[in-house]
Amino acid sequence: MTSERFDAVIVGAGFAGIGAAIQFKRMGIDDFVILDREDDLGGTWYVNHYPGLAVDVPTTTYSYFFEPNPNWSRLFATGDEIKQYCDDVADKYDVRRHIRFGVTVEGARWDDDAKLWRVGLADGTTLSARYLVTATGFLSQPRMPEIPGITEFAGRVIHTTAWDDSYDPGGERIAVIGTGATAVQLIPELAKTAGELTVYQRTPIWVAPKLDVRISERTKRVFARMPWTQRIIRAITDNIYETMINVGVVHYRVPFFRRLNISAMDLCKINQFIQVRDKDLRRRLTPDYDIGCKRPTFSNSYFRTFTKPHVHLQSDGIDHVTADGIVNTDGTKTVIDTLVLATGFDLWEANFPAIEVIGRDGRNLGKWWRENRFQAYQGVSMPSFPNYLSLASPYAFLGLNFFNTMEYQMRLMDRLFGELRHRGATTFEVTEQANTAYLDRMTELLGDSLWTLGNCASSRSYYFNPHGEPSLLRPMSTQDAITEASTFPLSDYSFV
Ligand code: NAP
């Protein structure tokens, strides 16, 4: 079998794939290709372009640690600015020429005789590479809700990941299903011109005030001339977010920290009280699970939107969909023109892993995760998968800021590939023992967290896998994860 051969194949041209590419270049590995099923780079920031799209982490923090961007126009920048940042970084580090767009990867199989990954593409061709990195993101497979009759609906259906930019909501009767972070951004925008807007809420979301500010031209100039000034702001925003997740969620066992978690819920309730006077509406919009069980978000306009006469909160549930509307469980019917699905992503079933990966001795990653437990040493490596890094793995994501996850993963690559080169080895593979010890440690740490001790039963959170374990997030601080990435025992991997 002949196939194009590379040192490395990276699957995914979002921020993770671009970060991995930059790291490869730093390590002197330039013979790699990045494959992406879309026709442009940016991952989630290319795919998503619904009205109101913005980041809900301050942009001082939401950027590569090595590439501060002095051009952000706001503390919480809009989606197109983040896409632009992604383009700029890819160009600056000369990553774009490595990317092949419109390429769907079907799967990858380790060829133990040749010590190569064979990467199968949808067009039937195969690429070969010594190293495989999947950078497919956590939220990349849209979830279509299974609601009786939904395929019978005769009007327009839009999932938020496939927004039709030519769509004019003006005067339309619109239903939005879902009240996650996406819906919180979208609903106030649609309400501006929609004729009638009905929001179908199954589980309410905690929404804190968004302390957004415009960044003046003068400040941008200061950031550009003296990058350390922006780093100071980053240190502040980083620490606020770190404190939120570590104190209020990861170390929830500490009684004082539990109080802080309650204070965060109080803050969201104040945000709601300021915007909504109707007590019953407030009650229906208030979650009955602890903040942090699922991803909370920020908005100064979401709650207020429900006080407009043409906006309706439907929290009784959907019975079925008909050709012209939605029949609610209370028997009433809402006639609509357009159905907007803000129903999020299928994380555990479709995304772990996003492609079929077959390792040594025929071990199928998806099957192995499901038949055992979801697990990944340092959030990137699994035994029997040599020369493979899976950047979107269980216990990989540090919580609120994706770039912190990238930071430790790039440092881990540095240490791992540095050792590989130093030993003149061909393959690396995490040992079963190190992987099990890491899983045990994550399980133990999670025992102190909100996800184990808090009231999360009704949250329907994607932090929990189908077995009920909160195995998405890595329960430690960014600093600890970075330190581990630079100091983990090299004996945790076998180098051959
Ligand atoms: P999500 O948080 O998973 O929310 C999906 C919503 O759809 C939930 O309210 C869910 O209800 C509802 N839903 C799904 N299936 C349903 C069904 N069959 N019937 C009724 N309701 C249904 O998805 P998302 O809002 O797209 O956000 C996903 C993540 O993207 C966020 O958590 C965040 O990490 C990220 N995000 C980030 C930003 C940013 O600014 N950085 C912006 C947007 C999103 P249940 O909760 O009851 O399942």
Boltz pocket constraint, residues with backbone or C-beta under 6 A from the ligand:
constraints:
  - pocket:
      binder: B
      contacts: [[A, 54], [A, 55], [A, 56], [A, 57], [A, 139], [A, 145], [A, 146], [A, 147], [A, 177], [A, 178], [A, 179], [A, 180], [A, 181], [A, 182], [A, 183], [A, 185], [A, 200], [A, 201], [A, 202], [A, 203], [A, 295], [A, 342], [A, 343], [A, 344], [A, 345], [A, 459], [A, 460], [A, 462]]
      max_distance: 6.0
